Protein backbone atom coordinates (compact mmCIF):
# COMPACT_ATOMS: atom_id res chain seq x y z
CA UNK A 1 0.00 0.00 0.00
CA UNK A 2 1.36 3.50 -0.76
CA UNK A 3 2.72 5.50 2.17
CA UNK A 4 0.17 7.68 3.96
CA UNK A 5 -2.77 5.68 2.59
CA UNK A 6 -5.20 4.24 5.16
CA UNK A 7 -7.16 1.04 5.39
CA UNK A 8 -10.78 1.51 6.49
CA UNK A 9 -13.09 -1.47 6.52
CA UNK A 10 -16.86 -1.68 6.69
CA UNK A 11 -19.44 -4.46 6.88
CA UNK A 12 -23.19 -3.77 6.57
CA UNK A 13 -25.96 -6.03 7.85
CA UNK A 14 -29.24 -4.93 6.25
CA UNK A 15 -32.81 -5.76 7.28
CA UNK A 16 -34.88 -7.58 4.62
CA UNK A 17 -37.03 -4.48 4.06
CA UNK A 18 -33.99 -2.19 3.93
CA UNK A 19 -35.36 -0.02 6.74
CA UNK A 20 -32.81 -0.93 9.44
CA UNK A 21 -29.12 -1.79 9.40
CA UNK A 22 -26.04 -2.43 11.48
CA UNK A 23 -22.70 -1.22 10.17
CA UNK A 24 -19.43 -2.45 11.68
CA UNK A 25 -16.36 -0.42 10.78
CA UNK A 26 -12.68 -0.30 11.60
CA UNK A 27 -10.20 2.49 10.97
CA UNK A 28 -6.70 3.48 12.00
CA UNK A 29 -6.64 6.06 14.79
CA UNK A 30 -3.74 8.26 15.75
CA UNK A 31 -3.18 10.04 19.05
CA UNK A 32 -6.06 8.18 20.70
CA UNK A 33 -4.88 5.62 23.19
CA UNK A 34 -8.05 4.25 24.75
CA UNK A 35 -11.73 3.56 24.26
CA UNK A 36 -13.07 6.50 26.32
CA UNK A 37 -11.02 8.93 24.20
CA UNK A 38 -12.24 7.30 21.00
CA UNK A 39 -15.88 7.45 22.14
CA UNK A 40 -15.45 11.10 23.14
CA UNK A 41 -13.93 12.04 19.76
CA UNK A 42 -16.75 10.26 17.92
CA UNK A 43 -19.34 12.09 20.03
CA UNK A 44 -17.79 15.46 19.14
CA UNK A 45 -17.95 14.52 15.47
CA UNK A 46 -21.63 13.52 15.73
CA UNK A 47 -22.55 16.80 17.43
CA UNK A 48 -20.77 18.72 14.69
CA UNK A 49 -22.14 16.80 11.70
CA UNK A 50 -25.72 15.77 12.55
CA UNK A 51 -28.67 18.17 12.45
CA UNK A 52 -30.83 18.26 15.58
CA UNK A 53 -28.50 15.84 17.40
CA UNK A 54 -29.77 14.68 20.79
CA UNK A 55 -27.77 12.26 22.93
CA UNK A 56 -29.99 9.91 24.92
CA UNK A 57 -27.29 7.99 26.79
CA UNK A 58 -23.59 7.18 26.73
CA UNK A 59 -21.55 4.95 29.00
CA UNK A 60 -19.20 1.99 29.41
CA UNK A 61 -20.13 -1.63 28.71
CA UNK A 62 -18.44 -4.95 28.01
CA UNK A 63 -19.24 -6.07 24.47
CA UNK A 64 -17.51 -7.36 21.35
CA UNK A 65 -16.47 -10.53 23.15
CA UNK A 66 -15.75 -9.01 26.57
CA UNK A 67 -13.89 -5.87 25.47
CA UNK A 68 -14.25 -2.56 27.30
CA UNK A 69 -16.52 -0.47 25.07
CA UNK A 70 -18.65 2.64 25.17
CA UNK A 71 -22.27 2.61 24.01
CA UNK A 72 -24.01 5.78 22.80
CA UNK A 73 -27.71 6.07 21.96
CA UNK A 74 -28.82 9.19 20.10
CA UNK A 75 -31.37 10.72 17.74
CA UNK A 76 -31.01 13.20 14.94
CA UNK A 77 -33.01 14.51 11.98
CA UNK A 78 -32.34 16.59 8.95
CA UNK A 79 -34.93 19.34 8.34
CA UNK A 80 -36.47 17.40 5.43
CA UNK A 81 -36.49 13.88 6.88
CA UNK A 82 -37.94 11.75 9.66
CA UNK A 83 -35.96 11.46 12.93
CA UNK A 84 -33.46 8.60 13.13
CA UNK A 85 -32.37 6.71 16.26
CA UNK A 86 -28.94 5.12 16.38
CA UNK A 87 -26.93 3.04 18.82
CA UNK A 88 -23.15 3.14 18.47
CA UNK A 89 -20.59 0.91 20.17
CA UNK A 90 -16.95 2.06 20.29
CA UNK A 91 -13.73 0.21 21.06
CA UNK A 92 -10.11 1.28 20.53
CA UNK A 93 -7.23 -1.18 20.50
CA UNK A 94 -3.74 -1.40 18.96
CA UNK A 95 -4.13 1.81 16.97
CA UNK A 96 -7.52 0.91 15.48
CA UNK A 97 -10.97 2.28 16.23
CA UNK A 98 -13.94 -0.06 15.97
CA UNK A 99 -17.47 1.33 15.65
CA UNK A 100 -20.75 -0.55 15.35
CA UNK A 101 -23.79 1.51 14.38
CA UNK A 102 -27.41 0.30 14.50
CA UNK A 103 -29.81 2.59 12.62
CA UNK A 104 -33.60 2.81 12.27
CA UNK A 105 -36.18 5.57 11.86
CA UNK A 106 -37.22 6.68 15.35
CA UNK A 107 -40.92 5.95 14.78
CA UNK A 108 -40.16 2.22 14.30
CA UNK A 109 -37.05 1.89 16.45
CA UNK A 110 -38.74 0.37 19.49
CA UNK A 111 -40.23 -2.46 17.39
CA UNK A 112 -36.89 -3.34 15.73
CA UNK A 113 -34.59 -2.57 18.68
CA UNK A 114 -34.48 -6.16 20.07
CA UNK A 115 -33.25 -7.46 16.70
CA UNK A 116 -30.63 -4.69 16.41
CA UNK A 117 -29.44 -5.30 19.99
CA UNK A 118 -29.14 -9.02 19.25
CA UNK A 119 -26.95 -8.30 16.22
CA UNK A 120 -24.79 -5.81 18.15
CA UNK A 121 -24.32 -8.28 21.01
CA UNK A 122 -23.38 -11.01 18.53
CA UNK A 123 -20.39 -9.18 17.05
CA UNK A 124 -17.02 -10.21 18.47
CA UNK A 125 -13.47 -9.00 18.03
CA UNK A 126 -11.24 -12.05 17.85
CA UNK A 127 -8.34 -11.39 20.24
CA UNK A 128 -6.32 -14.04 18.45
CA UNK A 129 -6.44 -12.24 15.10
CA UNK A 130 -5.65 -8.52 15.62
CA UNK A 131 -4.26 -6.38 12.79
CA UNK A 132 -0.51 -6.93 12.53
CA UNK A 133 0.34 -3.29 11.76
CA UNK A 134 -1.48 -0.02 12.02
CA UNK A 135 -3.63 0.26 8.93
CA UNK A 136 -2.41 -3.04 7.48
CA UNK A 137 -3.00 -6.69 8.15
CA UNK A 138 -5.71 -9.27 7.59
CA UNK A 139 -9.10 -8.15 6.47
CA UNK A 140 -10.89 -7.09 9.62
CA UNK A 141 -13.89 -9.18 8.67
CA UNK A 142 -11.66 -12.15 9.50
CA UNK A 143 -11.05 -10.55 12.92
CA UNK A 144 -14.77 -9.96 13.55
CA UNK A 145 -17.08 -12.86 14.08
CA UNK A 146 -20.87 -12.52 14.04
CA UNK A 147 -22.68 -15.16 16.10
CA UNK A 148 -26.04 -16.26 14.67
C-alpha positions as CSV (number, residue, x, y, z in Angstrom):
1,X,0.0,0.0,0.0
2,X,1.4,3.5,-0.8
3,X,2.7,5.5,2.2
4,X,0.2,7.7,4.0
5,X,-2.8,5.7,2.6
6,X,-5.2,4.2,5.2
7,X,-7.2,1.0,5.4
8,X,-10.8,1.5,6.5
9,X,-13.1,-1.5,6.5
10,X,-16.9,-1.7,6.7
11,X,-19.4,-4.5,6.9
12,X,-23.2,-3.8,6.6
13,X,-26.0,-6.0,7.9
14,X,-29.2,-4.9,6.2
15,X,-32.8,-5.8,7.3
16,X,-34.9,-7.6,4.6
17,X,-37.0,-4.5,4.1
18,X,-34.0,-2.2,3.9
19,X,-35.4,0.0,6.7
20,X,-32.8,-0.9,9.4
21,X,-29.1,-1.8,9.4
22,X,-26.0,-2.4,11.5
23,X,-22.7,-1.2,10.2
24,X,-19.4,-2.5,11.7
25,X,-16.4,-0.4,10.8
26,X,-12.7,-0.3,11.6
27,X,-10.2,2.5,11.0
28,X,-6.7,3.5,12.0
29,X,-6.6,6.1,14.8
30,X,-3.7,8.3,15.7
31,X,-3.2,10.0,19.0
32,X,-6.1,8.2,20.7
33,X,-4.9,5.6,23.2
34,X,-8.1,4.3,24.7
35,X,-11.7,3.6,24.3
36,X,-13.1,6.5,26.3
37,X,-11.0,8.9,24.2
38,X,-12.2,7.3,21.0
39,X,-15.9,7.4,22.1
40,X,-15.5,11.1,23.1
41,X,-13.9,12.0,19.8
42,X,-16.8,10.3,17.9
43,X,-19.3,12.1,20.0
44,X,-17.8,15.5,19.1
45,X,-17.9,14.5,15.5
46,X,-21.6,13.5,15.7
47,X,-22.6,16.8,17.4
48,X,-20.8,18.7,14.7
49,X,-22.1,16.8,11.7
50,X,-25.7,15.8,12.5
51,X,-28.7,18.2,12.5
52,X,-30.8,18.3,15.6
53,X,-28.5,15.8,17.4
54,X,-29.8,14.7,20.8
55,X,-27.8,12.3,22.9
56,X,-30.0,9.9,24.9
57,X,-27.3,8.0,26.8
58,X,-23.6,7.2,26.7
59,X,-21.5,5.0,29.0
60,X,-19.2,2.0,29.4
61,X,-20.1,-1.6,28.7
62,X,-18.4,-4.9,28.0
63,X,-19.2,-6.1,24.5
64,X,-17.5,-7.4,21.3
65,X,-16.5,-10.5,23.2
66,X,-15.8,-9.0,26.6
67,X,-13.9,-5.9,25.5
68,X,-14.3,-2.6,27.3
69,X,-16.5,-0.5,25.1
70,X,-18.6,2.6,25.2
71,X,-22.3,2.6,24.0
72,X,-24.0,5.8,22.8
73,X,-27.7,6.1,22.0
74,X,-28.8,9.2,20.1
75,X,-31.4,10.7,17.7
76,X,-31.0,13.2,14.9
77,X,-33.0,14.5,12.0
78,X,-32.3,16.6,8.9
79,X,-34.9,19.3,8.3
80,X,-36.5,17.4,5.4
81,X,-36.5,13.9,6.9
82,X,-37.9,11.7,9.7
83,X,-36.0,11.5,12.9
84,X,-33.5,8.6,13.1
85,X,-32.4,6.7,16.3
86,X,-28.9,5.1,16.4
87,X,-26.9,3.0,18.8
88,X,-23.2,3.1,18.5
89,X,-20.6,0.9,20.2
90,X,-16.9,2.1,20.3
91,X,-13.7,0.2,21.1
92,X,-10.1,1.3,20.5
93,X,-7.2,-1.2,20.5
94,X,-3.7,-1.4,19.0
95,X,-4.1,1.8,17.0
96,X,-7.5,0.9,15.5
97,X,-11.0,2.3,16.2
98,X,-13.9,-0.1,16.0
99,X,-17.5,1.3,15.7
100,X,-20.8,-0.5,15.4
101,X,-23.8,1.5,14.4
102,X,-27.4,0.3,14.5
103,X,-29.8,2.6,12.6
104,X,-33.6,2.8,12.3
105,X,-36.2,5.6,11.9
106,X,-37.2,6.7,15.4
107,X,-40.9,6.0,14.8
108,X,-40.2,2.2,14.3
109,X,-37.0,1.9,16.4
110,X,-38.7,0.4,19.5
111,X,-40.2,-2.5,17.4
112,X,-36.9,-3.3,15.7
113,X,-34.6,-2.6,18.7
114,X,-34.5,-6.2,20.1
115,X,-33.2,-7.5,16.7
116,X,-30.6,-4.7,16.4
117,X,-29.4,-5.3,20.0
118,X,-29.1,-9.0,19.2
119,X,-27.0,-8.3,16.2
120,X,-24.8,-5.8,18.2
121,X,-24.3,-8.3,21.0
122,X,-23.4,-11.0,18.5
123,X,-20.4,-9.2,17.1
124,X,-17.0,-10.2,18.5
125,X,-13.5,-9.0,18.0
126,X,-11.2,-12.0,17.8
127,X,-8.3,-11.4,20.2
128,X,-6.3,-14.0,18.4
129,X,-6.4,-12.2,15.1
130,X,-5.6,-8.5,15.6
131,X,-4.3,-6.4,12.8
132,X,-0.5,-6.9,12.5
133,X,0.3,-3.3,11.8
134,X,-1.5,0.0,12.0
135,X,-3.6,0.3,8.9
136,X,-2.4,-3.0,7.5
137,X,-3.0,-6.7,8.1
138,X,-5.7,-9.3,7.6
139,X,-9.1,-8.1,6.5
140,X,-10.9,-7.1,9.6
141,X,-13.9,-9.2,8.7
142,X,-11.7,-12.1,9.5
143,X,-11.1,-10.6,12.9
144,X,-14.8,-10.0,13.6
145,X,-17.1,-12.9,14.1
146,X,-20.9,-12.5,14.0
147,X,-22.7,-15.2,16.1
148,X,-26.0,-16.3,14.7
